[in-house]
Amino acid sequence: MPVLTEYRHGFSAGIPPAVNSHERAKRDTVQGWSEASTRRNTRFLYAVDERKLDGHGFALSLTVKELPNTANDWKKVREAFFVRLRRMGMVRAHWLTEWQRRGMPHMHAAVWFDADLRDRDPLAVATIRDHWLAAAAKYGPKENGQHVAQIDNAVGWFQYLSKHAVRGLGHYQRSQDNIPPGWKITGRMWGHLGEWPVVSPTRYSVTNECFWAYRRMVQRWRFADARASGDPGRVRSARRMLQSPSREASSVRGVSEWIGQDMTQQFLRHLAALGHEIRC
């Protein structure tokens, strides 16, 4: 039976498999991004309650010039960096790894510090950048290759992080072909540290007809939102979001979108008004 899942900042719909014998890969055997890791990352971000993110948040995009020999070496850089940030008062972090065209890893992250950070370090942006340059010094990071900025809109940053991760696995920043030599076992591609305020999702059981009606509503919403943005790529993506070479596959294809709870509730009320049964 199809399930609609409502998050604080997103909504997904899908048909669970009748039998799920899939075994999640161990962290020490992970080989890059997968559809499952992408989905888990996005749904974590959907659930974050930004109203309770106290303190000071910063958005980070961090690079290196020279390639760490293995994924474990990259992990050591990341962990050493977060140790430094904890000494600054970091209380939570969310990070993900991507590849540049030249086969180098880089990290996107959102980090939060306690409320006293400004009093202790009014030049926090520069300090965070210096900590990365020190933690990754072995691999030649350049100061002008790092981006650190205060987060003014937490939800917008989460959408940015999520959209990075939902790129197709054939995209060069997701592609297995661009994983560096010696990195065939990559370890985790994303993670979070510290206490994160999250809202548990609400799940609704529906009929196939309701599931199909909901997908059409989401596609229309996504297409209108894409047109309003003026981005031709988003418009093309919205048009083909439910397409599949196989009719059978197309009929069960799920959807997942950044849709706020207010809009989600409007969708559910409309479905109910059309006579669809929605069971919580």
Number of C-alpha atoms within 10 A of each C-alpha: 12 20 22 24 18 22 25 23 24 21 25 20 25 19 17 12 9 7 6 7 7 6 6 9 10 9 12 11 12 17 17 22 24 17 12 10 18 20 14 13 21 23 22 17 23 26 20 21 18 18 9 10 16 13 16 19 23 21 24 21 18 22 25 23 16 14 18 21 13 15 21 15 13 23 15 14 20 16 13 16 20 20 14 16 21 14 9 19 16 22 21 21 22 20 20 20 23 23 21 14 10 10 16 18 23 18 19 19 21 23 22 24 21 15 15 12 17 13 9 11 12 10 11 19 16 13 15 20 21 15 18 24 21 17 20 25 15 14 18 14 19 15 15 8 12 18 16 18 15 16 17 12 10 19 18 11 17 23 16 12 21 21 13 18 25 18 16 15 16 11 13 18 24 22 17 17 13 21 23 19 13 11 17 16 17 22 20 19 20 19 14 16 13 12 10 18 14 16 15 12 14 12 17 15 18 19 15 17 12 22 25 18 15 20 21 14 15 23 18 14 16 21 20 13 15 19 16 10 11 10 11 11 10 15 18 13 13 20 14 11 17 17 12 12 7 8 10 9 12 13 15 17 17 20 18 17 17 22 19 15 15 10 14 20 12 11 16 17 14 14 18 13 10 11 10 18 14 17 11 10
